[in-house]
Amino acid sequence: MVRFMRRVLTDQVIIITGASSGIGAATAIECAKTGMNVLLNARREEKLHAVAEQVRQAGAQAEVVVGDVTDQRISARMLDAAQQRFGRFDVVFANAGYGFEKPAVEVADEELRRIFDVNFFAAAELLTRAAQRLLSQGRPGHLLMCSSCLAKFTLPLYSAYSATKAAQSHLCRAMRIELEPHAIDVSSVYPITTATEFFEVAQRLSGRETGRASVPDHARRGFVQSPQRVARAVVRCLRRPKPEVWTSHTVRTVAAVMTMFPSFMDLIMRRAARTHRRSSPADP
Ligand SMILES: NC(=O)c1ccc[n+]([C@@H]2O[C@H](COP(=O)([O-])OP(=O)(O)OC[C@H]3O[C@@H](n4cnc5c(N)ncnc54)[C@H](OP(=O)(O)O)[C@@H]3O)[C@@H](O)[C@H]2O)c1
């Protein structure tokens, strides 16, 4: 699906979930700079309005739909709001998500279900509904999910999170092939460690507020990126749609090698687990 013609994004409409901070907020602002109008969703109303204001300052129009992505009515509300305010939507970026750090055997059933509800089921529902509307209107579009490099290999303590991200990745691949004949592109975004609120949330949910820097110690310097960098890569993908958005060729290569050599993957992960234990002495 790699397209060679550069798409003009001016006046296109993008719906972004998880737009109150991090990658979602940065993508909203980066899209606004291209002339796209933006519908933003998240739960924290004040933060969402602050990002909407930055979108307007960049010269674009913004609409806000506050709410939890697991609310069953929210996908329809977002799509309806985009139609009402802008007359259409062209792009949907299912980005809302979170993680926590916990050994797999300690993850409670409700924790596992909740993380799948937010990261996978809500994203799947939004993209499915968006695709249905585009198909019924006979319009092209672009649907994206924010997966993670951890969809391709997991870190110790991130089993639940990785599972949700791998599930996203597979769904996007199937949808991409199915929707291609209808001129609807589907892309997965694979950020590596990104300096956002993600790790503060993860620490809080893991009951381990260590007060350490907002990115984990297993993340080596040089492998920590800004949300703006991810946002710029997303915008490049909107201009020239492609199946996968990666912001680190090194991590992409490592992921491929680790898939081919699972014992090598385990070796690397054992080392990561040791580093993590040293930096978090409270862990078992
Ligand atoms: N940071 C990384 O290293 C990294 C790496 C790979 C992939 N990712 C992925 O990137 C995406 C964005 O994360 P981020 O790094 O930008 O972290 P972030 O700054 O914590 O942003 C997460 C966003 O999701 C929203 N959100 C969380 N739960 C929600 C819910 N139930 N309903 C609606 N919105 C919800 C949050 O807003 P509210 O709290 O206001 O609702 C926030 O806007 C996530 O899918 C994450 O898995 C992150």
The ligand as a Gaussian input file, in Angstrom:
#p B3LYP/6-31G(d) Opt

LIG

0 1
 N        5.400000       6.202000      25.861000
 C        5.909000       5.128000      25.297000
 O        7.070000       4.734000      25.553000
 C        5.093000       4.344000      24.294000
 C        5.756000       3.416000      23.495000
 C        5.017000       2.673000      22.575000
 C        3.659000       2.880000      22.446000
 N        3.036000       3.786000      23.233000
 C        1.576000       3.953000      23.069000
 O        1.313000       5.302000      22.734000
 C       -0.038000       5.601000      23.068000
 C       -0.068000       6.960000      23.752000
 O        0.648000       6.875000      24.971000
 P        1.636000       8.016000      25.469000
 O        2.993000       7.459000      25.505000
 O        1.397000       9.257000      24.720000
 O        1.173000       8.131000      26.994000
 P        0.305000       9.235000      27.751000
 O        0.957000      10.553000      27.691000
 O        0.006000       8.631000      29.074000
 O       -1.028000       9.301000      26.878000
 C       -2.057000       8.346000      26.985000
 C       -3.330000       9.009000      26.508000
 O       -4.384000       8.047000      26.526000
 C       -5.491000       8.593000      27.208000
 N       -6.257000       7.526000      27.825000
 C       -5.811000       6.549000      28.637000
 N       -6.838000       5.778000      29.010000
 C       -7.943000       6.277000      28.406000
 C       -9.320000       5.919000      28.420000
 N       -9.765000       4.863000      29.110000
 N      -10.194000       6.660000      27.692000
 C       -9.756000       7.748000      26.979000
 N       -8.469000       8.118000      26.941000
 C       -7.581000       7.394000      27.658000
 C       -4.889000       9.568000      28.219000
 O       -5.804000      10.613000      28.533000
 P       -6.701000      10.752000      29.837000
 O       -5.919000      10.231000      30.998000
 O       -6.968000      12.224000      29.892000
 O       -7.925000       9.957000      29.535000
 C       -3.737000      10.155000      27.402000
 O       -4.217000      11.199000      26.603000
 C       -0.528000       4.461000      23.954000
 O       -1.383000       3.614000      23.197000
 C        0.748000       3.718000      24.320000
 O        0.522000       2.357000      24.534000
 C        3.718000       4.526000      24.153000

